[in-house]
């Protein structure tokens, strides 16, 4: 059975996250993974959904993706573009398969991940734009952008990010490595765009980091308070979690050896 890697984008507004949710074997809520499983099995002409679709990242309710990665095995060998086009005819309009690659049987969308990039959009308009409410966070208070830019390097490197992990985090360790933390101002759209790259991220870590950075910009925190939060390892001291609507999974990186074709 040939294995395929697919890069998927989706509007997370109407999904209960990526990962399928079941209760007593019955799908409980609409999820991205659930829709992908249905489409893949329909294309394979399986009356019972026997083919699994494995995702690289379990994005939460309301979180979007430009570059989610999944893998699945098909019972027949067809060209990658045929798989892409076939799936896109079967998927709902809020999911699109952007690219498909045939990969080795050893490739695993989740376990072979080398790094991930996310971005977070913050609208700084006085009031919530009705056309952005599902696609940005919103912060209407005054911000000192220079303070935020001065604070960002404090996130870079390997740290224990326990203060930035929401309750429900199930990982063995809260130590993570961040290699990129940047801020871009889009003055035309009245938006701030935060960009983060790292080896992995904790549950709600990026949304909590954005919340802390906005509070630093609003002068509610010391400009280097991130250093203190890393040291104290206390989630209660990092209060504000930015809303899910502004978060996008942008790209997932893999070691080249894991992408070799059959």
N, C-alpha and C positions, 0 to 999 in steps of 0.2 A: 504494500500500500504506500504510494508516494506521499511524502509529507510536504505541506505547503505552509509558508509563512505569509501572513497578510498584514498590511498596514491599514488601519481602520481609523476613520474620523467619525465623530458623532456629536450631536447636540444633546447634552446630558439633562436638559431641562425636564423631560418627561420620563426619565428613567430612575429606578430605585437603585442607582449605581451600576457598575459593570457586572459584578458577580451574581450569578443566578441564585435566587432565594427560594427554598422549598420548605414546605411543611407537610410532613407525612407523605413525602414523595411527590407532592403536587406543587407546581410553581406558584409562589405566593404573590409576587409583584413583577411588573414589567422591568426587565433588565436588558442591557446590551448583550451580554453573553447568551441569554435566552433567545433573543432574536437571531443571533448568529448561528446558534445550534439549529434552530428551525430551518434557516435558509440553507445551511450546509447539508443537512439531512434531506431536505426537499430536493436539492440539486442531485444528491446521490440516490434519489428515489427510495429512501428508507421510510416505510410507513411508521416505524418506531424509531425515535431519534437515538440511534446507536453511536453515532460519531460525536466525539467530544471536541469542544473548542476550548483551547487553553489560552488564557490571557496573560500578558506580562505584568499588568498593574490593575489592582482592584479599586478603580476610581469610585468615589462616593456619590451619593444622590446629588444630582445637580451639577456635577463636575463634567467638563467637556474634554474632548480629545481631538488633536490634529494627527497624532501619531501613535495611537495604541497599536500594539503588536499582538497577534494571536497565531497559533498554529493548529493544524488539523490534518488528519490523514484521510485520503479519499480512496475508494475501492477501484478507481480507474485512473489512468494517466492521461491528463489533458494539458494543453498549453496554459501557462500561467494567465495569459490575458483572457482566455476562455473562462477560467475560474472566476476572475475578477468581474467580467461582464455578467456571467451567470448569477453570481451572488447579488450583484447590484440590481438585477431585475427582480429578485426575490425579497430583498430587504426593504424595510420601511424608509420613508424619506428622511428620517433623522439619523440614519446610519449610511455611510458610504465606504466601500472598500477602495482604497486609493491605488494600492499596488499589491501584486502577488508574486512570490518567488518560490520555486521548488528548492527545498533544502534537504540536508542529510537527515537520516532517522535520528541522529544524535541531537539535533537542534531542539531546544525547549524554550518556548517564548518567555517563561518566567525565570527558570533556573540559569539560563545562559546570559542573563542581563549583565552588562558591564557598567552602565550608567544611565541616568534618566535626566531629561530636561523638562522643566515645567515653566510656564509663565502665569502671572496673575495680573489681571486688569482691574484697576481702581478708577472709577469715575469720580472726579472732584467737583462736579457741578453742584450748585446750591440744592437742587432737588433731584430726585431720582428720575432719570430719563425713562419713559415707559418702553422705549425701544431697546434699552440696554439692561433692563432690570434682570433679565435671565442670563446676561453675558458679561457683567462686570460686578465687582463689589462697589460700594459707595461710601465715600468719606467726604462730608461737606465742610468740615472744619479747616481752619487755616493750617497750612503745612510749611515747614521750613525744609526745603528740599536738600539744602546743603547738609543739614544734620543727618538726614536719612543716608545720603551718600557717604558721609563720614562713618556711619554705623555699620554699613554693609560688610566691610572687610572683616569685622569681628565674627562673622559667620563662617568665613573661609577656613578650611582645614578639618582635621579629625577632632571631633568633640563628643562629649556625652550630652545629647540633646534631650535629656529627661524632662527638662522644664518646658519643652516644646512638643511633647507627646500627649495627645488627648487620652482620656480614660477610654479603655477598650483596645489600647495598643497591645498586641499579642506577640510581639517579637521577643526573642531571647535577650537582646541587648539594645540599648538606646544609643549606642555609639554609631555615629555616621560621619561620612566625609563629604563636605561640600567643596566643590572646585570652582564654582562660579556663582556670584551673587551681584546682580547689576540692576540698575534702575534706568529706564528710558522715559522721558517726558514726551507725550504727544499733546502739544498745546492746542492743535487744531481740534482734537476730540475731547479736550479737557480730561485726559487720562494719564495715569501713571502705569507703567508696565514693569513689573518686577520679573526678573529672569533668574532661575536657580538651576544649577546642575550639580549632581552628586551621585555617589554610588548607590544610594537608596534613601528613602525618606520614611519617617515614622507616620503613624496615623494622625492626620490633620497637621503635620509639622509645618508645611508651607503656609497654610492659612494662619497658624499661630505666629509664625515668623513675620508674616505681613502685618498682622495686628500689632505686634510689638514695634515694628518699624514705623507704622503710622503714628503710634503713640509717641515715639521718639521725635518724629517730625512735628507733632503737635505740642512738643515740649512738656508732655506729661511724664516723660522718663528722661533720665540722664542719657546723653548721647552715646555712651558706652555701656548702657545697662545690659546689653546682650552678654557681655563678659560676666557680669554678676549672675545673670540668670543661668548661664552655663555652669557656673561654679556651684550654685545652691541646689540645682537638680530638683526644683519644686514647681510642678505645673500650676499650682495655685497662684504663683507670682507672675505668671504670664497670662493675663486675664482674657484679653480680647481675641476672639477667633474670627477672622474675616470670613464672609459668607462664601459658600461653595460656588456660587454663580460666576465668580471671577476667575476660577482656577481652570487651567488647561494643561493636559498632558501633551507636551509638544513633540518630543522625540525620545526614542529608546535606543540605546547604543549596545552593540554586541561585538565580541571578539570576532575577527574575520573568520577564524577557523570554524566557528559554529555555524557559519552561513554557507559553507561549501555545498554545492549541489550534489545530487546523487551521481 
